[in-house]
Amino acid sequence: MVERVLEAVAAVAPEVRAGLPGRRVYDADENPSGEKQLAADVYADQLFEERLLALNAVGSYASEERESVIEADEGDTYHLAVDPLDGSSNLKSNNAMGTIVAVYDEPLPARGEHLVASAFVLYGPITTMTVAHDGTVTEYVVDESGDRTVVDDDVTLPDDPVVYGFGGRVPDWLDDFEAYAREIEQELKLRYGGAMIADVNQVLEYGGVFAYPALDSAPNGKLRLQFEGNPIGHIVETAGGASSDGARSLLDVEPTELHQRVPVHIGNTSLVERLEDALE
């Protein structure tokens, strides 16, 4: 049944991508996190809601673009948390963006331990889909018809890390995180493109560390636990890496509400452990 969800996500992805050129303008509305919505955000959200809630096994659908969970008329097995267009602000500058899907077996909000699968679609020069399911991470190429071809059936982080990317404005970083960042920038190459999915994919490909940390202006960071922190933590941990909110695995964070924010740090285990030590 999980495979049906993943098939539906892959099938929608080409439609989302094809709809981007004419939807680069901002709507008047904001999403529940107070961020401006592009027309593309709304379009992608509507597509995923329609297709995913139509599946018999899907009991509910939640999105970054909506205030509350939408219950299905039938079905109660899986509960989906979707970021329809991660990094959508990159659409204005024609840079990479993506879609994130978290498949939980408990109603939302849920702990990361209740994830049965996580996936992200990356709209780069080609469209790829990376899936964590049954203890393995698989990368696919998605063609224009929504069919998937396996590129790598056992994605693992390389042992020798190469890249890093840290979000937030540097003057807004906390002192302990900035000290860690100054060490890392002497060791690794900067790769930061403003779309979390693209930056995480660089870490999966080359090894390294990505973080959107706690900030002076945002003590809980910017990214959301249900839609970003849990699924990305799940993918990276399944690929042999680590995730952390600064003190524990993201998958161990207790959810308090649907749009809860959390500091996100993922990457090679040694680098995430160093970060946790620095934040103590």
C-alpha positions in Angstrom: 0.0 0.0 0.0 2.9 2.4 0.6 4.0 1.7 -2.9 0.7 3.1 -4.2 1.4 6.4 -2.3 4.9 6.6 -3.8 3.6 5.9 -7.3 1.0 8.6 -6.9 3.7 11.1 -5.8 5.9 10.2 -8.8 2.9 10.6 -11.2 2.0 14.1 -9.9 5.6 15.3 -10.0 5.8 16.0 -13.8 2.5 17.9 -13.6 3.9 20.1 -10.8 7.0 20.7 -12.8 5.1 21.5 -16.0 2.9 24.0 -14.1 5.8 26.1 -12.7 6.5 28.5 -15.6 3.2 30.3 -15.4 3.0 30.4 -11.6 5.9 32.5 -10.5 3.8 35.3 -8.9 2.8 35.6 -5.2 -0.8 35.2 -4.1 -2.3 37.6 -1.6 -2.5 34.8 1.0 0.1 33.5 3.5 0.5 29.9 4.6 0.0 28.9 8.3 3.6 29.8 9.0 3.2 33.3 7.8 5.1 32.9 4.6 4.0 34.3 1.3 2.5 31.7 -1.1 3.4 31.6 -4.7 0.7 30.5 -7.2 2.9 27.4 -7.7 2.6 26.5 -4.0 -1.1 26.5 -4.1 -1.2 24.6 -7.4 1.1 21.8 -6.2 -0.8 21.5 -2.9 -4.1 21.1 -4.7 -2.7 18.4 -7.0 -1.2 16.4 -4.2 -4.3 16.7 -2.0 -6.6 15.5 -4.8 -4.4 12.5 -5.9 -3.3 11.3 -2.5 -6.6 11.5 -0.7 -8.1 9.5 -3.6 -6.1 6.5 -2.4 -8.0 4.0 -0.3 -5.2 3.6 2.2 -4.8 7.3 2.9 -6.7 8.4 6.0 -5.6 12.1 6.1 -3.6 14.7 4.3 -1.7 17.6 5.8 0.3 20.3 4.0 2.5 23.2 4.9 0.1 25.3 2.9 -3.0 24.4 5.0 -3.9 25.2 8.6 -5.3 21.8 9.6 -5.4 18.1 8.6 -7.9 17.1 5.9 -9.6 13.8 6.7 -10.4 11.3 3.9 -13.9 10.0 3.5 -12.5 6.5 3.6 -9.2 4.9 4.6 -7.3 5.1 7.9 -3.9 3.3 7.3 -1.6 6.2 6.4 -1.5 9.8 7.3 0.5 12.1 5.0 2.4 15.3 5.7 3.4 17.1 2.5 5.6 20.1 1.7 4.2 20.5 -1.9 7.0 22.8 -3.1 10.0 23.1 -0.8 12.2 26.1 -1.7 9.5 27.6 -3.9 11.1 31.1 -3.5 13.8 29.7 -5.8 11.2 29.8 -8.6 11.8 33.5 -9.1 15.5 32.9 -9.7 15.0 29.6 -11.5 16.9 27.5 -9.0 16.2 24.0 -7.7 13.2 23.1 -5.5 11.4 20.0 -4.5 8.5 18.1 -2.9 8.6 16.3 0.5 6.2 13.5 1.5 6.1 11.8 4.9 4.0 8.7 5.3 3.0 8.1 8.9 1.0 5.2 10.4 -0.4 7.4 13.1 -2.6 10.5 12.9 -0.8 13.8 12.8 1.0 15.3 14.5 3.1 12.1 15.0 6.6 11.2 16.2 9.2 10.3 13.6 9.2 6.7 14.8 5.8 6.4 13.2 7.1 7.0 9.7 6.8 4.0 7.4 8.2 5.9 4.4 9.7 9.3 3.5 10.4 10.7 0.1 11.5 13.8 -1.7 11.3 14.8 -5.3 14.0 17.2 -6.6 13.1 19.4 -9.6 16.7 20.0 -10.8 18.1 19.7 -14.3 16.4 16.3 -14.2 13.6 15.1 -11.9 14.6 12.6 -9.3 12.8 10.9 -6.4 14.6 9.7 -3.2 12.7 7.2 -1.0 13.4 5.7 2.4 11.3 2.6 3.0 11.9 -0.8 4.6 15.4 0.2 5.8 16.8 1.2 2.4 17.1 4.5 0.5 16.5 4.3 -3.2 17.0 7.1 -5.8 14.9 7.1 -9.0 14.8 9.3 -12.1 11.2 10.3 -12.8 10.3 10.7 -16.5 7.7 13.0 -18.1 5.0 10.4 -17.7 5.7 9.9 -14.0 7.4 6.5 -14.4 10.4 5.8 -12.1 13.8 4.2 -13.1 16.1 3.1 -10.3 19.4 5.0 -10.3 20.8 3.7 -6.9 19.0 1.0 -4.9 21.1 1.5 -1.8 21.9 5.2 -1.2 24.4 5.7 1.7 26.4 8.7 2.8 30.0 8.6 1.7 32.5 8.0 4.5 34.6 11.1 3.6 32.4 14.2 3.8 32.8 17.0 1.3 30.1 19.6 1.5 28.2 21.8 4.0 25.2 24.2 3.9 23.9 26.2 6.8 20.6 28.3 6.7 19.7 31.5 8.4 21.5 34.9 8.4 25.0 34.7 10.0 24.3 37.6 12.4 21.3 35.7 13.7 23.2 32.5 14.5 23.7 31.6 18.2 27.4 31.9 19.3 27.9 28.1 19.8 26.6 27.3 16.4 28.7 30.0 14.8 31.8 28.6 16.4 31.0 25.1 15.0 30.3 26.7 11.6 33.7 28.4 11.6 35.4 25.0 12.1 33.4 23.3 9.4 34.0 26.0 6.8 37.7 25.3 7.1 37.2 21.6 6.3 34.4 21.3 3.8 33.1 23.0 0.6 30.1 25.4 0.9 27.0 24.2 -1.0 23.9 26.2 -0.2 21.1 26.9 -2.7 18.2 28.1 -0.6 16.1 25.0 -1.1 16.5 22.5 1.7 15.9 19.5 -0.5 18.6 20.5 -3.0 21.1 21.1 -0.1 20.2 17.8 1.6 20.6 15.9 -1.7 24.2 17.3 -2.0 24.9 15.8 1.5 23.5 12.5 0.4 25.6 12.5 -2.8 28.9 13.8 -1.4 28.7 13.5 2.4 28.8 16.4 4.8 26.4 18.3 6.9 23.3 20.5 6.5 21.7 22.6 9.2 19.0 25.1 9.7 19.8 25.9 13.3 18.1 27.7 16.1 18.4 31.5 15.6 18.3 34.5 17.9 15.1 35.6 16.2 13.7 32.0 15.9 14.8 29.8 18.8 13.1 26.8 17.2 14.5 27.4 13.8 12.5 27.7 10.6 11.8 24.2 9.4 8.8 22.2 10.4 9.0 18.8 12.2 6.1 17.0 10.5 6.8 18.2 7.0 10.6 18.6 6.8 12.5 17.6 10.0 11.0 14.1 10.4 11.0 12.9 6.8 14.5 14.3 6.0 15.9 12.9 9.3 14.3 9.5 8.4 15.9 9.5 4.9 19.4 10.5 6.2 19.4 8.1 9.1 18.3 5.3 6.8 21.2 6.2 4.5 23.6 5.7 7.4 23.8 9.3 8.6 22.4 11.1 11.6 19.8 13.8 12.4 19.5 16.0 15.4 17.5 18.9 16.8 20.7 19.9 18.7 20.3 17.3 21.5 18.5 14.2 20.1 17.5 12.5 16.9 14.8 14.4 15.0 12.8 11.2 15.1 12.7 11.3 18.9 11.2 14.8 19.1 7.8 14.8 20.7 5.3 16.7 18.5 3.1 19.3 20.1 1.2 20.7 17.1 1.0 20.3 13.3 3.1 23.2 12.2 5.7 22.9 15.0 9.2 24.2 14.1 12.4 22.5 15.0 16.2 23.1 14.5 17.3 20.7 11.8 20.9 19.3 11.6 21.6 16.2 9.3 24.6 14.6 7.8 27.5 12.3 8.5 27.2 10.9 12.1 30.6 12.3 13.1 29.7 15.8 12.0 26.3 15.8 13.7 27.9 14.4 16.9 30.4 17.2 16.8 27.6 19.7 16.4 25.7 18.3 19.4 28.9 18.6 21.5 29.3 22.2 20.4 25.7 23.1 21.3 26.0 21.7 24.8 
